[in-house]
């Protein structure tokens, strides 16, 4: 087992970096994962102390917090309607909660080791999870029943995953640096992508489904043609491992975070670096765009910072 280690905006983003104008959500322990709600009004965060938090992103206010069994939360995602939150835990469990109340609705058991990634299908009917047990599972979101389990077959963790926009495919990355694209009903492999030199740390589809974006421990972000598997662009600039990636909802921008303690924003079409922020004190664990792509949440150390990408310096 080889586990993974745990549009003109450029000048505005850099000016924010210089003057430190950012809101901050503070935690008691290291923040491992985060997700924006579909409407951008809330943020869910998971911490190494196994606490799950829900925040009002418009007021930077904590709405609720629930503690787990002390094993650590490793992945989190909202349902498409924003009414549910699924959290993956270090002990291999998945817990689904009601967004408003935080009430635990179900616990999904099937993975034998830590959860590395979770996602809801675009229609909200399924949940996909990846784990350190070299497996990807798909669950019925309503009943919690396991619908599909597929093993990587290469003794490497499945490290990241994402549904295609139509929900018919799922792309996963593994600890060897490969990406596999699978049928979500049968688990059959439709195609594979091999280009990264180290483990894949993030996978995302473009909104039209024509491209897949991946981040890797090799320090690069790469963009691939979904149909042919051809590498279209390699985005370089990070000096250490890329730990997290995100694609804006309009598909025009890509964000990447790294162990080099920086966040970079890229043009998704040209691959040009639009801006960067290098004033973080710890590695970037996770990041996400809000619903309109104007704000980004970044988990680093024991806090989440909310950065306005197009706010002018005042």
C-alpha positions in Angstrom: 0.0 0.0 0.0 1.3 3.4 -1.0 -0.7 6.1 0.6 -0.8 9.7 -0.6 0.8 12.2 1.7 -1.2 13.9 3.7 -11.3 38.3 -17.2 -8.9 40.6 -15.8 -8.1 39.8 -12.3 -4.3 39.4 -12.0 -3.4 42.8 -10.5 -6.3 42.8 -8.1 -5.3 39.4 -6.6 -1.7 40.5 -6.2 -2.7 43.7 -4.5 -4.7 41.7 -2.1 -1.7 39.7 -1.3 0.4 42.7 -0.6 -2.1 44.3 1.7 -3.5 41.1 3.4 -7.1 42.0 2.8 -8.7 38.6 3.5 -11.3 37.1 5.8 -10.3 34.2 7.9 -12.2 31.2 9.4 -10.1 29.9 12.4 -10.1 26.3 13.6 -8.6 24.5 16.6 -6.6 22.1 14.5 -5.2 21.8 11.0 -7.9 22.2 8.2 -7.7 19.2 5.8 -10.6 19.8 3.4 -13.3 22.3 2.4 -16.2 22.8 0.0 -18.4 25.7 -1.0 -22.1 25.2 -1.2 -23.6 25.4 -4.7 -25.0 28.9 -4.0 -21.7 30.0 -2.5 -23.3 31.1 0.8 -21.8 28.4 3.0 -18.5 26.6 3.4 -18.0 23.2 5.0 -14.6 22.4 6.5 -13.1 19.3 7.9 -10.3 19.3 10.4 -7.6 16.9 11.6 -9.3 16.7 15.0 -12.3 15.1 13.3 -14.6 18.1 13.6 -16.9 19.2 10.8 -17.8 22.9 10.6 -20.4 24.8 8.6 -19.8 28.5 8.0 -21.8 31.4 6.7 -19.4 32.6 4.0 -21.1 36.0 3.7 -20.7 36.8 7.4 -17.6 34.7 8.2 -19.7 33.1 11.0 -19.7 29.5 12.2 -23.2 28.0 12.0 -22.5 24.6 13.6 -19.7 22.2 14.5 -19.8 18.5 15.1 -17.1 16.2 16.5 -16.5 12.7 15.2 -14.6 9.8 16.7 -11.1 11.4 16.7 -9.8 9.9 13.4 -9.8 13.0 11.3 -12.0 14.3 8.4 -10.2 13.9 5.1 -12.8 14.9 2.4 -16.1 16.8 2.2 -18.7 17.7 -0.5 -22.1 19.3 -0.8 -25.0 17.8 -2.6 -26.0 19.7 -5.8 -29.1 21.2 -4.0 -27.0 22.1 -1.0 -29.2 20.2 1.5 -26.7 17.5 2.4 -23.0 17.3 3.2 -21.0 14.2 3.0 -17.7 13.9 4.9 -15.1 11.2 4.5 -13.1 10.1 7.6 -9.7 8.7 8.2 -11.3 5.5 9.5 -12.9 4.8 6.1 -16.4 5.9 7.1 -18.6 8.4 5.2 -21.2 10.4 7.1 -24.0 12.3 5.5 -25.5 15.3 7.4 -28.3 17.7 7.0 -26.9 21.0 6.1 -29.3 23.1 8.1 -29.2 21.2 11.4 -26.0 19.2 11.1 -28.0 16.1 12.0 -26.3 12.9 11.0 -28.6 11.1 8.5 -26.5 8.1 7.6 -23.1 6.4 7.8 -21.7 4.6 4.8 -19.3 1.7 5.5 -17.3 -0.1 2.9 -13.8 1.3 2.6 -11.2 -0.5 4.7 -8.8 2.5 5.0 -8.9 6.3 4.9 -11.2 8.2 2.6 -9.2 10.4 0.2 -11.9 12.0 -1.9 -15.7 12.3 -2.1 -18.2 13.8 -4.7 -21.9 13.9 -5.3 -23.1 13.1 -8.8 -24.5 16.1 -10.7 -28.1 14.9 -10.2 -27.4 14.3 -6.5 -28.6 10.7 -6.6 -25.1 9.1 -6.1 -22.1 9.6 -3.9 -18.6 8.6 -5.0 -15.7 7.9 -2.7 -12.1 7.0 -3.0 -9.8 5.5 -0.4 -6.5 4.3 0.7 -7.7 0.8 0.2 -7.0 1.2 -3.6 -10.8 1.3 -4.2 -13.5 3.6 -5.6 -17.1 3.2 -4.5 -20.4 4.6 -5.7 -23.3 4.8 -3.3 -27.0 5.5 -3.5 -27.3 8.9 -1.9 -30.9 8.3 -0.6 -30.5 4.8 0.8 -26.7 4.6 1.5 -26.6 1.3 -0.4 -23.3 0.4 -2.1 -23.9 0.4 -5.9 -20.4 -0.2 -7.2 -16.9 -0.9 -6.0 -13.9 -0.9 -8.3 -10.3 -1.5 -7.3 -7.4 0.3 -8.9 -5.6 -2.9 -9.6 -2.1 -1.5 -9.2 -1.6 -1.4 -5.4 -1.8 2.4 -5.4 -4.4 4.5 -3.5 -7.2 6.1 -5.4 -6.3 9.7 -4.5 -8.8 11.9 -6.1 -12.0 11.7 -8.2 -14.6 13.7 -10.0 -17.9 13.0 -11.8 -18.3 14.2 -15.4 -20.9 16.9 -15.9 -23.4 14.4 -17.3 -22.8 11.9 -14.5 -22.0 9.1 -16.8 -18.3 9.0 -16.2 -16.0 9.3 -13.2 -12.3 10.2 -13.5 -10.0 9.1 -10.7 -6.3 9.7 -10.1 -4.0 7.3 -8.3 -0.8 7.2 -6.3 1.2 6.2 -9.4 0.3 9.4 -11.3 -2.3 7.8 -13.7 -5.9 8.8 -14.3 -8.6 6.3 -15.1 -12.0 7.3 -16.6 -14.8 4.8 -15.8 -18.4 4.2 -16.5 -20.3 5.1 -13.4 -22.9 2.3 -13.9 -20.6 -0.6 -14.7 -17.1 0.5 -13.6 -15.8 -0.3 -17.0 -12.7 1.7 -18.0 -13.3 3.9 -21.0 -9.9 5.4 -21.2 -6.8 6.1 -19.2 -4.4 9.0 -19.0 -0.7 8.7 -18.0 1.6 11.7 -17.8 2.2 12.7 -14.2 5.5 11.5 -12.7 4.1 11.3 -9.2 0.8 10.8 -7.4 -2.3 12.7 -8.6 -3.6 15.0 -5.9 -6.6 16.5 -7.6 -9.0 15.9 -10.5 -11.7 18.2 -12.0 -13.8 18.3 -15.2 -14.4 21.4 -17.2 -18.1 22.5 -17.1 -18.6 21.2 -20.7 -16.9 17.9 -19.9 -14.4 18.2 -22.8 -11.4 18.6 -20.5 -10.0 17.1 -17.4 -7.7 19.1 -15.1 -5.3 17.3 -12.7 -2.8 18.4 -10.1 0.1 16.2 -8.9 2.9 15.7 -6.4 5.2 16.3 -9.4 4.4 20.0 -9.0 2.4 20.5 -12.2 -1.2 21.1 -13.2 -2.2 19.5 -16.5 -5.1 19.8 -18.8 -6.2 16.8 -20.9 -8.6 16.2 -23.8 -11.3 14.0 -22.3 -12.0 12.1 -25.5 -8.5 11.4 -26.7 -6.5 11.6 -23.5 -4.1 14.0 -25.1 -2.3 16.4 -22.9 -3.2 19.9 -24.0 -1.4 22.1 -21.5 1.1 21.8 -18.6 0.9 24.6 -16.0 4.2 25.1 -14.2 5.3 27.5 -11.5 4.8 25.7 -8.2 8.1 24.7 -6.7 6.8 21.9 -4.6 3.9 19.4 -4.7 0.5 20.6 -6.0 -1.9 19.6 -3.2 -5.3 20.9 -4.5 -7.0 22.2 -7.6 -10.3 23.7 -8.6 -12.0 24.9 -11.7 -14.3 27.9 -11.7 -18.0 27.3 -12.6 -17.7 29.1 -15.9 -14.6 27.1 -16.7 -12.4 30.1 -17.4 -10.0 29.8 -14.5 -8.1 27.1 -12.6 -6.8 27.5 -9.0 -4.0 25.5 -7.6 -2.5 25.2 -4.1 0.8 23.7 -3.2 3.2 22.7 -0.5 5.2 25.7 -1.5 2.6 27.7 0.4 1.3 29.5 -2.6 -2.0 29.7 -4.5 -2.0 30.4 -8.2 -4.8 31.3 -10.6 -4.5 30.2 -14.3 -6.3 31.0 -17.5 -7.9 27.6 -18.4 -7.7 28.2 -22.1 -4.2 29.5 -22.6 -2.5 28.1 -19.4 -1.2 31.6 -18.5 -0.6 32.3 -14.9 -3.0 35.2 -14.0 -2.0 35.8 -10.4 -0.4 34.2 -7.4 -0.4 34.6 -3.7 2.6 33.6 -1.6 1.9 34.9 1.9 0.6 31.7 3.5 2.5 30.3 6.5 1.7 26.6 5.9 1.1 24.3 2.9 -2.2 24.6 1.1 -4.4 21.7 2.0 -7.5 22.5 0.0 -9.2 25.2 -2.0 -12.4 26.0 -3.9 -14.1 28.7 -6.0 -17.4 30.1 -4.9 -20.4 29.9 -7.2 -19.6 32.9 -9.3 -15.8 32.5 -9.4 -15.1 35.8 -7.7 -14.0 34.4 -4.4 -11.8 31.5 -3.4 -11.6 29.7 -0.1 -8.1 28.4 0.9 -7.3 26.0 3.7 -3.8 26.4 5.1 -2.7 25.5 8.6 -5.5 26.0 11.2 -7.5 28.5 9.2 -9.4 29.1 6.0 -8.9 32.4 4.2 -11.5 33.9 1.9 -9.9 35.8 -0.9 -11.7 38.2 -3.2 -10.2 37.8 -6.7 -11.4 41.0 -8.2 -11.6 43.4 -5.3 -9.7 46.5 -6.0 -7.1 47.8 -3.6 -8.6 50.8 -1.6 
